[in-house]
Amino acid sequence: MNPRFVYAAVVLLAGVLVPATVFAQSDSSNQKVQDLRKQLDELREQMSKLQARLGELESAKTSEAATARTAPSAQQQGTIQSSQPPAQAAPSKQVGEATATYTSFSEDGVAAARFDNVPLDPKYKGFFRLPGTQDILKIGGYFKTDFIYDLKPAGNTDSFIPSSIPIPEVVGVNNATVSIRPTRLSLDFRIPSTQLGDVRFYVEGDFFGTNATTPRLRHAYAQVRNVLIGQTFSNFMDPDGFPDTLDFQGPNGMVNLRNPQLRYGFALSPSTTFYISVEKPSSDIIFTTPQFSAQPNAPSPDGTIRLRQEFEGGHFQISGLFRSISAFLPNGKTDSVFGWGINVSAGVKTFGKDNVILAVAAGHGISRYIQDTSGLGIDAEPTSAANPHLEATPAVGVEAAYQHYWRKTLRSSAIYSYAAVNDTALAAATTYNHATYTGTNLIWNPYGSLNVGAEFLYGWAMEQSGLKANAPRIQFSAKYSFVKVDADR
């Protein structure tokens, strides 16, 4: 029953009945009148207390309703926003400060698999929680446009590849192009697990397919703890060894290959890791002789091992490659040869934010893994026309780059690279022998995730016959990353 109604009824009855009783019994003693008045006072006091309590209850009810209208829900439905941001990852000595903060135009370090799936940025900037789940996702990549002008024909029009420079030289012919093919899109899924730790699924693609703007898959892999399966950078290469170049291809002598693989890694110390992998084989052989044409096959997967040391000022790694290179010949015979290689690389901070990258790769039958020679079919070559058999061709690749910051938003890099293959006597005169790649640039970050720059490249190549050619290139590029972290300056 409503307390206000009770109070009104009692007061009314008290006001009507009590005086009537007094007048009807006027002959009663004064003592009874005083007793009745005393009871009435006690009744009024109780009603005042009830009224005060009722006011408190109504006030509390109004406050709760206002709070319910203004407070956000613990988890919003049907939106990418969440009141629960991704948790911060624990610090890891397997990703040093120099590795985590290294900036390059290609952003390849973001795609690289890391020990225990620890991200380069432990604060998970750019990630958001998928509605109704514990999974988080970052949509990454960038839009990039290249404006390229060749003072001489340079072969490949979208990337600077010295091995594609036409030999002999074509004089008096210039070429210009505009390309958006480096534009890239990536999806980085992180799925928390109490038993397995963070599980990572990473997918990335660009437009360097078979045609001008055909999509191409670059990475597609999953990593649980330190077991990786899928396509990503070969375990033989250094994922943090790509210099800061506007050119999509990069130095011709560096090891650079994305390969389907199964990889496992474990820690030897808090900052030292060891990885082993089996990777998709491909005997890169296309030689021909008057007697036969090569038909390559792959009898066993390629095997790699890698030892990596991280420290705050940089990293050092050494990796090994072991493979079987084989070809089936039309004369009914098959031949295979053992290939091997070593790749030593390092990235070190020097002064301020400046850093230097150095790498040397050497071995027999490793041409498929070196930037300039991959796909040329010179992993192995025949040594004798009378008794044809394969010989793994010796190859070497060298890379050096220095990145200098003029100021926080303005930086430059100087790059030098060299690649060479020691061909057999039966190699065709037009077979690739060696080439160099040099470049320098100026890159400006005016605000946010926008970067613009200019670059000069110079390549020089020589064939087995001794003929050679060179090509200079001027390139202007603009890139806007989809994940904007810093505020506009």
C-alpha positions as CSV (number, residue, x, y, z in Angstrom):
1,M,0.0,0.0,0.0
2,N,1.2,3.5,-0.8
3,P,2.6,5.2,2.4
4,R,1.2,8.6,1.3
5,F,-2.3,7.2,1.2
6,V,-2.0,5.7,4.7
7,Y,-0.7,8.9,6.1
8,A,-3.6,10.9,4.6
9,A,-6.2,8.5,5.9
10,V,-4.9,8.5,9.4
11,V,-4.7,12.3,9.5
12,L,-8.3,12.6,8.2
13,L,-9.6,10.1,10.7
14,A,-7.7,11.7,13.5
15,G,-9.0,15.2,12.5
16,V,-12.6,14.1,12.4
17,L,-13.1,11.3,15.0
18,V,-11.0,12.7,17.8
19,P,-12.8,16.1,18.1
20,A,-16.1,14.3,17.7
21,T,-15.3,12.0,20.6
22,V,-14.2,14.9,22.7
23,F,-17.3,16.9,22.1
24,A,-19.5,13.8,22.6
25,Q,-17.9,13.1,25.8
26,S,-17.4,16.6,27.1
27,D,-18.0,15.3,30.5
28,S,-14.9,13.2,30.4
29,S,-12.0,14.1,32.5
30,N,-9.2,16.3,31.3
31,Q,-6.8,13.4,31.8
32,K,-8.4,11.4,29.0
33,V,-8.2,14.3,26.6
34,Q,-4.5,14.7,27.3
35,D,-4.0,10.9,26.7
36,L,-5.7,11.1,23.4
37,R,-3.6,14.2,22.4
38,K,-0.5,12.3,23.4
39,Q,-1.4,9.3,21.2
40,L,-2.1,11.7,18.3
41,D,1.3,13.3,18.6
42,E,3.0,9.8,18.6
43,L,1.0,8.9,15.5
44,R,2.0,12.1,13.7
45,E,5.7,11.4,14.6
46,Q,5.5,7.9,13.1
47,M,3.9,9.3,9.9
48,S,6.7,11.8,9.6
49,K,9.2,9.1,9.8
50,L,7.4,7.1,7.1
51,Q,7.2,10.1,4.8
52,A,11.0,10.7,5.2
53,R,11.7,7.0,4.4
54,L,9.5,7.2,1.3
55,G,11.4,10.3,0.1
56,E,14.8,8.4,0.5
57,L,13.5,5.4,-1.5
58,E,12.2,7.6,-4.4
59,S,15.5,9.5,-4.5
60,A,17.5,6.3,-4.7
61,K,15.2,5.0,-7.5
62,T,15.7,8.2,-9.6
63,S,19.5,8.0,-9.2
64,E,19.7,4.4,-10.4
65,A,17.6,5.2,-13.4
66,A,19.9,8.0,-14.4
67,T,23.0,5.8,-14.0
68,A,21.4,3.1,-16.2
69,R,20.7,5.6,-19.0
70,T,24.3,7.1,-19.0
71,A,26.5,4.1,-18.3
72,P,27.8,2.2,-21.4
73,S,27.3,-1.5,-21.7
74,A,30.2,-3.8,-20.8
75,Q,30.4,-5.0,-24.4
76,Q,28.7,-3.4,-27.3
77,Q,27.1,-5.6,-29.9
78,G,27.4,-5.1,-33.7
79,T,30.4,-2.7,-33.5
80,I,34.2,-2.9,-33.8
81,Q,34.5,-0.7,-30.7
82,S,34.9,-2.3,-27.3
83,S,35.3,-1.1,-23.7
84,Q,37.9,-3.8,-23.2
85,P,41.1,-2.9,-25.2
86,P,43.6,-5.7,-26.0
87,A,45.9,-6.6,-23.2
88,Q,49.5,-5.5,-23.3
89,A,52.0,-8.2,-24.2
90,A,54.7,-9.1,-21.8
91,P,58.2,-7.7,-22.7
92,S,60.4,-10.1,-24.6
93,K,64.2,-10.0,-25.1
94,Q,63.6,-11.9,-28.4
95,V,62.5,-8.6,-30.0
96,G,65.1,-5.9,-29.1
97,E,64.4,-2.1,-29.2
98,A,66.4,-1.7,-32.5
99,T,64.4,-4.4,-34.2
100,A,61.0,-3.1,-32.9
101,T,61.7,0.5,-33.9
102,Y,63.4,0.0,-37.3
103,T,61.5,1.9,-40.0
104,S,61.5,0.8,-43.7
105,F,59.3,1.8,-46.6
106,S,58.4,-1.9,-47.3
107,E,57.3,-2.6,-43.7
108,D,58.3,-6.3,-44.2
109,G,59.2,-6.6,-40.5
110,V,55.5,-6.5,-39.6
111,A,54.8,-9.7,-41.5
112,A,57.8,-11.6,-40.0
113,A,56.9,-14.4,-37.5
114,R,58.4,-13.7,-34.1
115,F,59.4,-15.9,-31.2
116,D,56.3,-16.7,-29.0
117,N,54.2,-14.5,-31.4
118,V,55.4,-11.4,-29.5
119,P,54.4,-8.4,-31.6
120,L,56.9,-5.6,-32.5
121,D,54.5,-3.3,-30.6
122,P,53.6,-5.0,-27.3
123,K,50.7,-2.4,-26.8
124,Y,48.9,-3.9,-29.8
125,K,48.3,-0.5,-31.4
126,G,45.9,-0.8,-34.4
127,F,44.2,-4.0,-33.1
128,F,40.5,-4.2,-32.2
129,R,38.5,-6.9,-30.6
130,L,36.1,-8.8,-32.8
131,P,32.5,-8.5,-31.4
132,G,31.4,-11.3,-29.2
133,T,34.8,-13.0,-29.2
134,Q,38.2,-12.8,-27.5
135,D,40.0,-12.6,-30.9
136,I,41.7,-9.4,-31.9
137,L,42.5,-8.2,-35.5
138,K,44.6,-5.6,-37.2
139,I,43.8,-4.6,-40.8
140,G,47.2,-3.4,-42.1
141,G,49.1,-2.6,-45.2
142,Y,49.3,0.6,-47.3
143,F,48.5,2.3,-50.5
144,K,51.6,3.1,-52.5
145,T,52.1,4.8,-55.9
146,D,55.5,4.8,-57.7
147,F,56.5,7.4,-60.4
148,I,59.4,5.9,-62.3
149,Y,61.6,7.3,-65.0
150,D,64.4,5.3,-66.6
151,L,67.2,7.2,-68.4
152,K,68.0,3.9,-70.2
153,P,66.0,0.7,-70.6
154,A,66.2,-1.1,-67.3
155,G,64.2,-4.2,-68.1
156,N,61.6,-4.6,-65.4
157,T,59.5,-1.4,-65.3
158,D,58.0,-1.8,-61.8
159,S,61.0,-3.0,-59.9
160,F,64.7,-2.4,-60.2
161,I,66.2,-5.8,-61.1
162,P,69.8,-5.5,-62.6
163,S,69.6,-9.1,-64.0
164,S,66.7,-7.8,-66.3
165,I,68.8,-5.0,-67.8
166,P,68.9,-5.5,-71.6
167,I,72.4,-6.6,-72.9
168,P,73.6,-5.2,-75.2
169,E,72.6,-1.7,-74.3
170,V,69.8,0.1,-76.1
171,V,70.9,3.7,-76.6
172,G,68.7,6.7,-76.8
173,V,65.5,5.1,-75.3
174,N,63.9,6.4,-72.2
175,N,60.9,5.0,-70.3
176,A,58.4,6.3,-67.7
177,T,55.7,4.5,-65.8
178,V,53.3,4.9,-62.9
179,S,52.6,1.9,-60.7
180,I,50.3,1.1,-57.8
181,R,51.3,-2.6,-57.8
182,P,53.2,-2.3,-54.4
183,T,49.9,-1.5,-52.7
184,R,49.4,-4.0,-49.9
185,L,46.7,-5.4,-47.6
186,S,47.2,-7.6,-44.6
187,L,45.0,-9.3,-41.9
188,D,46.7,-10.1,-38.6
189,F,44.6,-12.3,-36.3
190,R,45.6,-12.9,-32.7
191,I,43.7,-15.5,-30.7
192,P,44.4,-15.8,-27.0
193,S,44.7,-19.2,-25.5
194,T,45.5,-20.1,-21.9
195,Q,47.2,-23.4,-22.9
196,L,48.9,-22.3,-26.1
197,G,49.5,-18.6,-25.6
198,D,48.7,-16.2,-28.5
199,V,47.9,-18.0,-31.8
200,R,48.6,-15.9,-34.9
201,F,47.1,-16.1,-38.3
202,Y,48.6,-13.8,-40.9
203,V,47.5,-13.1,-44.5
204,E,49.0,-10.5,-46.8
205,G,48.8,-9.8,-50.5
206,D,49.8,-7.2,-53.1
207,F,49.2,-6.6,-56.9
208,F,52.4,-8.1,-58.3
209,G,50.5,-11.0,-60.0
210,T,50.9,-12.1,-63.5
211,N,49.2,-9.1,-65.0
212,A,49.4,-5.4,-64.3
213,T,47.1,-5.3,-61.3
214,T,46.5,-9.0,-60.5
215,P,46.4,-9.7,-56.8
216,R,49.2,-11.9,-55.4
217,L,49.4,-13.8,-52.2
218,R,52.6,-12.9,-50.2
219,H,52.0,-14.5,-46.8
220,A,49.5,-17.0,-45.4
221,Y,50.7,-18.7,-42.2
222,A,49.6,-19.8,-38.8
223,Q,51.9,-20.0,-35.7
224,V,51.1,-21.7,-32.5
225,R,53.7,-21.2,-29.8
226,N,56.8,-21.6,-32.0
227,V,55.4,-24.0,-34.6
228,L,54.7,-22.3,-37.9
229,I,53.0,-23.7,-41.0
230,G,52.2,-21.9,-44.2
231,Q,53.9,-19.5,-46.6
232,T,56.2,-16.7,-45.3
233,F,59.8,-15.6,-45.4
234,S,62.2,-18.4,-45.8
235,N,64.0,-19.4,-42.6
236,F,67.2,-18.9,-44.6
237,M,66.7,-15.2,-44.9
238,D,66.8,-12.3,-42.4
239,P,63.3,-10.7,-42.2
240,D,64.8,-7.5,-40.7
241,G,67.5,-7.2,-43.3
242,F,65.5,-5.2,-45.9
243,P,66.9,-1.7,-46.4
244,D,64.8,1.4,-46.4
245,T,64.3,1.7,-50.2
246,L,61.5,3.1,-52.3
247,D,62.2,0.4,-54.9
248,F,59.9,-2.6,-54.3
249,Q,62.6,-5.2,-55.2
250,G,65.5,-4.0,-53.1
251,P,69.2,-5.0,-53.2
252,N,70.0,-7.7,-55.8
253,G,72.4,-9.6,-53.5
254,M,70.2,-10.1,-50.5
255,V,68.5,-13.4,-49.7
256,N,64.8,-12.9,-50.2
257,L,62.2,-15.6,-50.8
258,R,58.8,-16.4,-49.4
259,N,58.3,-20.1,-49.3
260,P,55.7,-22.6,-48.0
261,Q,57.3,-24.3,-44.9
262,L,57.0,-26.1,-41.6
263,R,59.1,-24.4,-39.0
264,Y,59.9,-24.9,-35.3
265,G,61.9,-22.6,-33.0
266,F,63.1,-22.7,-29.4
267,A,65.1,-20.5,-27.1
268,L,68.7,-21.2,-26.2
269,S,68.8,-18.2,-23.8
270,P,66.5,-15.2,-23.0
271,S,67.7,-13.5,-26.2
272,T,69.0,-16.3,-28.4
273,T,66.8,-18.5,-30.6
274,F,67.3,-21.5,-32.9
275,Y,64.9,-22.4,-35.8
276,I,64.7,-25.3,-38.1
277,S,62.4,-25.7,-41.1
278,V,61.6,-27.9,-44.0
279,E,60.5,-25.8,-47.1
280,K,59.0,-26.3,-50.5
281,P,61.7,-27.4,-52.9
282,S,62.1,-26.1,-56.5
283,S,65.1,-27.0,-58.6
284,D,65.6,-23.8,-60.6
285,I,67.1,-25.3,-63.8
286,I,66.3,-24.3,-67.4
287,F,69.6,-25.0,-69.2
288,T,69.6,-26.5,-72.8
289,T,72.2,-28.2,-74.8
290,P,72.2,-29.6,-78.4
291,Q,71.5,-33.0,-76.8
292,F,68.8,-32.3,-74.3
293,S,66.7,-29.8,-72.4
294,A,66.5,-29.9,-68.6
295,Q,63.3,-31.1,-66.8
296,P,63.8,-30.2,-63.1
297,N,62.2,-32.2,-60.3
298,A,62.4,-32.0,-56.5
299,P,63.3,-35.3,-54.7
300,S,63.2,-33.8,-51.2
301,P,62.3,-30.6,-49.4
302,D,64.8,-27.9,-48.7
303,G,66.1,-27.8,-45.1
304,T,67.2,-24.7,-43.2
305,I,68.5,-23.8,-39.8
306,R,68.9,-20.4,-38.2
307,L,70.5,-19.0,-35.1
308,R,69.5,-15.5,-34.0
309,Q,70.8,-13.2,-31.3
310,E,68.8,-10.2,-30.3
311,F,70.0,-7.2,-28.2
312,E,68.8,-3.7,-27.5
313,G,71.1,-2.2,-30.1
314,G,70.3,-4.7,-33.0
315,H,70.5,-8.3,-34.0
316,F,72.8,-10.9,-35.5
317,Q,71.9,-14.1,-37.2
318,I,73.5,-16.9,-39.2
319,S,71.5,-19.4,-41.2
320,G,72.3,-22.5,-43.3
321,L,70.6,-24.1,-46.3
322,F,70.7,-27.7,-47.5
323,R,68.9,-28.9,-50.6
324,S,68.9,-31.5,-53.4
325,I,68.8,-30.1,-56.9
326,S,67.6,-32.5,-59.5
327,A,66.6,-32.7,-63.2
328,F,65.0,-35.5,-65.3
329,L,66.6,-35.5,-68.7
330,P,64.9,-36.6,-72.0
331,N,67.6,-39.3,-72.5
332,G,66.1,-41.3,-69.7
333,K,68.6,-40.3,-67.1
334,T,68.2,-38.2,-64.0
335,D,70.8,-36.5,-62.0
336,S,70.8,-34.7,-58.7
337,V,73.4,-32.6,-56.8
338,F,73.7,-31.4,-53.3
339,G,73.3,-27.7,-52.7
340,W,74.2,-25.7,-49.6
341,G,74.5,-22.2,-48.4
342,I,75.3,-19.9,-45.5
343,N,73.8,-16.5,-44.9
344,V,75.3,-14.1,-42.2
345,S,73.5,-10.8,-41.5
346,A,73.3,-8.1,-38.8
347,G,71.4,-4.9,-38.1
348,V,73.0,-2.5,-35.6
349,K,72.1,1.0,-34.3
350,T,75.0,3.4,-34.7
351,F,74.4,7.1,-33.7
352,G,71.0,8.3,-32.5
353,K,68.4,6.6,-34.7
354,D,70.9,5.8,-37.4
355,N,71.5,2.1,-38.2
356,V,73.5,-0.1,-40.6
357,I,72.6,-3.4,-42.2
358,L,75.2,-5.9,-43.4
359,A,74.7,-9.3,-45.0
360,V,76.7,-11.9,-46.9
361,A,75.4,-15.1,-48.5
362,A,77.5,-17.8,-50.2
363,G,77.2,-21.4,-51.3
364,H,76.6,-23.8,-54.1
365,G,73.1,-24.1,-55.7
366,I,71.5,-21.2,-53.8
367,S,70.7,-18.9,-56.8
368,R,66.9,-19.5,-56.2
369,Y,67.2,-17.8,-52.8
370,I,69.2,-14.7,-54.0
371,Q,67.2,-11.7,-55.1
372,D,68.8,-11.1,-58.5
373,T,69.3,-14.7,-59.6
374,S,66.0,-16.3,-58.5
375,G,64.1,-17.6,-61.4
376,L,67.0,-17.5,-63.9
377,G,67.4,-21.3,-63.9
378,I,71.0,-21.4,-62.7
379,D,70.9,-23.4,-59.5
380,A,72.8,-26.1,-61.4
381,E,74.3,-26.4,-64.8
382,P,75.8,-29.3,-66.9
383,T,79.6,-29.7,-66.9
384,S,80.1,-32.0,-69.9
385,A,78.4,-32.4,-73.2
386,A,79.7,-36.0,-73.7
387,N,78.6,-37.1,-70.2
388,P,76.1,-34.6,-69.0
389,H,75.7,-34.3,-65.3
390,L,74.7,-31.5,-62.9
391,E,77.0,-29.2,-60.9
392,A,75.6,-26.9,-58.3
393,T,76.8,-23.4,-59.4
394,P,78.7,-21.3,-56.8
395,A,76.9,-18.1,-55.9
396,V,77.5,-15.1,-53.6
397,G,75.4,-12.1,-52.5
398,V,76.5,-9.1,-50.6
399,E,74.4,-6.3,-49.1
400,A,75.2,-3.1,-47.2
401,A,72.9,-0.2,-46.2
402,Y,73.1,2.8,-43.9
403,Q,70.1,4.7,-42.7
404,H,70.5,8.3,-41.4
405,Y,68.0,10.5,-39.8
406,W,68.4,14.2,-40.6
407,R,65.6,14.9,-38.2
408,K,62.7,12.9,-36.7
409,T,60.6,13.2,-39.9
410,L,63.4,13.2,-42.5
411,R,65.7,10.3,-43.3
412,S,68.0,8.9,-46.0
413,S,69.6,5.6,-46.9
414,A,72.6,4.6,-49.0
415,I,72.5,1.1,-50.4
416,Y,75.1,-1.1,-52.2
417,S,74.6,-4.7,-53.2
418,Y,76.4,-7.3,-55.4
419,A,75.5,-10.7,-56.7
420,A,77.5,-13.2,-58.8
421,V,77.3,-16.8,-60.1
422,N,80.3,-18.8,-61.3
423,D,78.9,-20.5,-64.4
424,T,80.3,-23.8,-65.9
425,A,82.0,-23.9,-69.2
426,L,78.9,-25.2,-71.0
427,A,76.8,-22.3,-69.8
428,A,75.3,-20.2,-72.6
429,A,77.1,-16.9,-73.4
430,T,74.0,-15.0,-72.5
431,T,73.9,-16.5,-69.0
432,Y,73.9,-14.1,-66.0
433,N,77.4,-13.7,-64.4
434,H,77.3,-10.8,-62.0
435,A,75.6,-7.4,-61.3
436,T,75.6,-4.5,-58.8
437,Y,72.8,-2.4,-57.3
438,T,73.4,1.0,-55.8
439,G,71.0,3.6,-54.6
440,T,70.3,6.6,-52.4
441,N,67.1,8.3,-51.3
442,L,65.4,11.0,-49.2
443,I,62.2,10.1,-47.4
444,W,59.9,12.6,-45.6
445,N,57.1,11.8,-43.1
446,P,55.1,15.0,-43.1
447,Y,52.4,13.8,-40.7
448,G,50.6,10.6,-39.6
449,S,51.4,7.6,-41.7
450,L,52.1,9.4,-44.9
451,N,55.5,9.0,-46.4
452,V,56.9,10.5,-49.6
453,G,60.3,10.3,-51.1
454,A,62.7,10.4,-54.0
455,E,65.3,7.9,-54.9
456,F,68.2,7.4,-57.5
457,L,69.1,3.9,-58.5
458,Y,72.0,2.7,-60.6
459,G,72.4,-0.9,-61.8
460,W,75.1,-2.7,-63.7
461,A,75.1,-6.2,-65.1
462,M,77.4,-8.5,-67.1
463,E,76.8,-11.8,-69.0
464,Q,79.0,-14.9,-69.2
465,S,80.2,-13.6,-72.6
466,G,81.6,-10.4,-71.0
467,L,79.0,-8.1,-72.5
468,K,77.7,-5.6,-70.0
469,A,75.2,-2.8,-69.6
470,N,74.0,-0.2,-67.0
471,A,70.8,1.6,-66.2
472,P,70.1,4.6,-64.1
473,R,66.6,5.2,-62.6
474,I,64.8,8.0,-60.8
475,Q,61.8,7.1,-58.6
476,F,59.3,9.2,-56.7
477,S,56.9,7.4,-54.3
478,A,54.0,8.2,-52.0
479,K,52.8,5.7,-49.4
480,Y,49.9,6.0,-46.8
481,S,49.7,3.2,-44.3
482,F,46.2,2.1,-43.3
483,V,47.0,1.9,-39.6
484,K,47.6,5.5,-38.3
485,V,49.2,5.5,-34.9
486,D,50.8,8.9,-34.4
487,A,48.8,12.2,-34.3
488,D,49.2,14.7,-37.1
489,R,52.3,16.9,-36.7
